[in-house]
Amino acid sequence: MANMADKKLIGVDLGGTTIKFAILTLDGDIQQRWSIDTNILDDGTHIVPSIIDAINHRLKLYDMTADQFIGIGMGSPGSVDLEAGTVIGAFNLNWKTLQYVKRDIETGTGMKFVIDNDANVAALGERWKGAGENEADVTFITLGTGVGGGLIANGQLLHGVAGSGGEIGHVTVETHNGYLCTCGKHGCLETVASATGIVRVARDMAEEYSGNSVLKKTLDDGEEISSKIVFDMAKSNDPLALMVVDKVTNYLGLALANAANLLNPSFVVIGGGVSAAGDFLLTRVDKAFKANTFPNVRETTAVRLATLGNEAGVIGAAWLARNAFVK
Amino acid sequence: MANMADKKLIGVDLGGTTIKFAILTLDGDIQQRWSIDTNILDDGTHIVPSIIDAINHRLKLYDMTADQFIGIGMGSPGSVDLEAGTVIGAFNLNWKTLQYVKRDIETGTGMKFVIDNDANVAALGERWKGAGENEADVTFITLGTGVGGGLIANGQLLHGVAGSGGEIGHVTVETHNGYLCTCGKHGCLETVASATGIVRVARDMAEEYSGNSVLKKTLDDGEEISSKIVFDMAKSNDPLALMVVDKVTNYLGLALANAANLLNPSFVVIGGGVSAAGDFLLTRVDKAFKANTFPNVRETTAVRLATLGNEAGVIGAAWLARNAFVK
């Protein structure tokens, strides 16, 4: 049997399109990476067996055995029960009923298994090996189709009493006629700062805008736009696109500042597809962040872009296993 | 030497007017309580010696010795350095320079000592023996001259990287022409929901109000009002006072909802002088809270009034000592 320090971790990042895997050292260095397509047919019943097969097959390929691993960590969409290791309501996986993920993967691989939701796991990854510099207090937000968050404080994730800790996408940022959110309330950050939210803001501001603007013309011509197009046009100084970006980044800066006024993390890390807008986004969010933070928070909490990209999930998942199974 | 389980805790609540003391069991039951006036003369140099004297004198009175105690916990105004056990910038104590509180009290009493800021300590007290029901996740807000907060998550206080965790009084709740706060930014919760903030809101709304109102008449007559007077008039259905209370409780509900969207605590506990308005306040805050919380948070996080009153500080201080020194 391998020495504890030589043992490895397996990180799994379960998404609606692909399932990413990695084998990592206890220090979080990735040694192997691979991925498979997510087969969501038949109510997602193929997903867990395909994860088990992918791990067992890969171990055989490398001539490795289960006892050389500390365990498996995984990030999953949907509502995760940490204790039971089950998932329910992951609609992009067609998982409508309770899935016994931990039970099945432990039986199928002979390894210990731990699970958390995908935004939390990405937060752990960015905190451990990315922009979070392994600090004890890191706030993470992911701007994608939706807006998710993961909060690390005193070195641990904040789940709250019922697992809704970190729902920064559902912080109310607009109290005057805010958009209706899929969650049922109005004015959530997600309604204006997700990829779809940014497009919604652009469409509404275009209706009121009467000047020259490529963005306005594009929308008037009935062409599809994306949040990336809005940011690209803003970078080219399109006046309407700049107004949209200002509005969106003001909301983001407000929500992140208010999170930082509560948590005073070392870093607020912005990830997800929308964060590809880079420093152009960061500079504007940071301005609104500084305008809304308590002085000592302004001086000690820094806003940053995520650095790990797609790897945040598998790295954070590996940290989960390390935290759970290494004493 | 006494058995560990028989040992006692000392809790100290240092305020600008009085210093409260209590001797408690390890279960948090108060056995003795006393207090002394705070002597802030001579740059507050009498404060620490008077704390030491008060403890030593009381122990002598009860024929007790230092080794019968686990240690002393204390809550203090100002900026507290937890590790060093020092305090600076407690202006209501005239403490402008660094105070070596831990060093001096440990030397003077022969007991171990631990300190945190007063809002955090009150939060710990309410969480342990009050409305927080000893849950692992409790958010506490105190509405007094200012607005303070203490956040407990995963069973521990959240201090953040530089001690500003829990600054809920400086969460931005008004982004359109919010009042200037003493902290230098605009629209902080404290500017509208502290005792002085409520009076400010009342004065401004009275200027615009043209109907019949005892509150308006009182202000027009140049009489002084207080937040208590505003709430009392609202309870008597004064139309302007009701508008003021609605505005204030909407801001409070928004800020507490957004904190709960991040932390999903079991309880959000409202304490401090303004909370004496009781269920009249709570009902209105809760309505705004529910309008701004993510569904799963709305269902699992409850807003409550604090129950310990003035004793929250000494009880929370005792918990600090228990947490620090009982392994």
Chai-1 contact restraints between the chains, C-beta under 6 A:
chainA,res_idxA,chainB,res_idxB,connection_type,confidence,min_distance_angstrom,max_distance_angstrom,comment,restraint_id
A,D137,B,G160,contact,1.0,0.0,6.0,A-B,restraint_1
A,D137,B,V161,contact,1.0,0.0,6.0,A-B,restraint_2
A,A153,B,L158,contact,1.0,0.0,6.0,A-B,restraint_3
A,N154,B,Q156,contact,1.0,0.0,6.0,A-B,restraint_4
A,Q156,B,N154,contact,1.0,0.0,6.0,A-B,restraint_5
A,L158,B,A153,contact,1.0,0.0,6.0,A-B,restraint_6
A,G160,B,D137,contact,1.0,0.0,6.0,A-B,restraint_7
A,G160,B,L263,contact,1.0,0.0,6.0,A-B,restraint_8
A,G160,B,N264,contact,1.0,0.0,6.0,A-B,restraint_9
A,V161,B,D137,contact,1.0,0.0,6.0,A-B,restraint_10
A,V161,B,N264,contact,1.0,0.0,6.0,A-B,restraint_11
A,V161,B,S266,contact,1.0,0.0,6.0,A-B,restraint_12
A,V161,B,T300,contact,1.0,0.0,6.0,A-B,restraint_13
A,A162,B,N264,contact,1.0,0.0,6.0,A-B,restraint_14
A,A162,B,N296,contact,1.0,0.0,6.0,A-B,restraint_15
A,A162,B,T300,contact,1.0,0.0,6.0,A-B,restraint_16
A,S164,B,N264,contact,1.0,0.0,6.0,A-B,restraint_17
A,S164,B,F294,contact,1.0,0.0,6.0,A-B,restraint_18
A,S164,B,N296,contact,1.0,0.0,6.0,A-B,restraint_19
A,S164,B,V297,contact,1.0,0.0,6.0,A-B,restraint_20
A,G165,B,L263,contact,1.0,0.0,6.0,A-B,restraint_21
A,G165,B,N264,contact,1.0,0.0,6.0,A-B,restraint_22
A,E167,B,N261,contact,1.0,0.0,6.0,A-B,restraint_23
A,E167,B,F294,contact,1.0,0.0,6.0,A-B,restraint_24
A,H170,B,N261,contact,1.0,0.0,6.0,A-B,restraint_25
A,H170,B,F294,contact,1.0,0.0,6.0,A-B,restraint_26
A,V171,B,N258,contact,1.0,0.0,6.0,A-B,restraint_27
A,V171,B,N261,contact,1.0,0.0,6.0,A-B,restraint_28
A,T172,B,N292,contact,1.0,0.0,6.0,A-B,restraint_29
A,C183,B,F294,contact,1.0,0.0,6.0,A-B,restraint_30
A,C183,B,P295,contact,1.0,0.0,6.0,A-B,restraint_31
A,N258,B,V171,contact,1.0,0.0,6.0,A-B,restraint_32
A,A259,B,L262,contact,1.0,0.0,6.0,A-B,restraint_33
A,N261,B,E167,contact,1.0,0.0,6.0,A-B,restraint_34
A,N261,B,H170,contact,1.0,0.0,6.0,A-B,restraint_35
A,N261,B,V171,contact,1.0,0.0,6.0,A-B,restraint_36
A,L262,B,A259,contact,1.0,0.0,6.0,A-B,restraint_37
A,L263,B,G160,contact,1.0,0.0,6.0,A-B,restraint_38
A,L263,B,G165,contact,1.0,0.0,6.0,A-B,restraint_39
A,N264,B,G160,contact,1.0,0.0,6.0,A-B,restraint_40
A,N264,B,V161,contact,1.0,0.0,6.0,A-B,restraint_41
A,N264,B,A162,contact,1.0,0.0,6.0,A-B,restraint_42
A,N264,B,S164,contact,1.0,0.0,6.0,A-B,restraint_43
A,N264,B,G165,contact,1.0,0.0,6.0,A-B,restraint_44
A,S266,B,V161,contact,1.0,0.0,6.0,A-B,restraint_45
A,N292,B,T172,contact,1.0,0.0,6.0,A-B,restraint_46
A,F294,B,S164,contact,1.0,0.0,6.0,A-B,restraint_47
A,F294,B,E167,contact,1.0,0.0,6.0,A-B,restraint_48
A,F294,B,H170,contact,1.0,0.0,6.0,A-B,restraint_49
A,F294,B,C183,contact,1.0,0.0,6.0,A-B,restraint_50
A,P295,B,C183,contact,1.0,0.0,6.0,A-B,restraint_51
A,N296,B,A162,contact,1.0,0.0,6.0,A-B,restraint_52
A,N296,B,S164,contact,1.0,0.0,6.0,A-B,restraint_53
A,V297,B,S164,contact,1.0,0.0,6.0,A-B,restraint_54
A,T300,B,V161,contact,1.0,0.0,6.0,A-B,restraint_55
A,T300,B,A162,contact,1.0,0.0,6.0,A-B,restraint_56
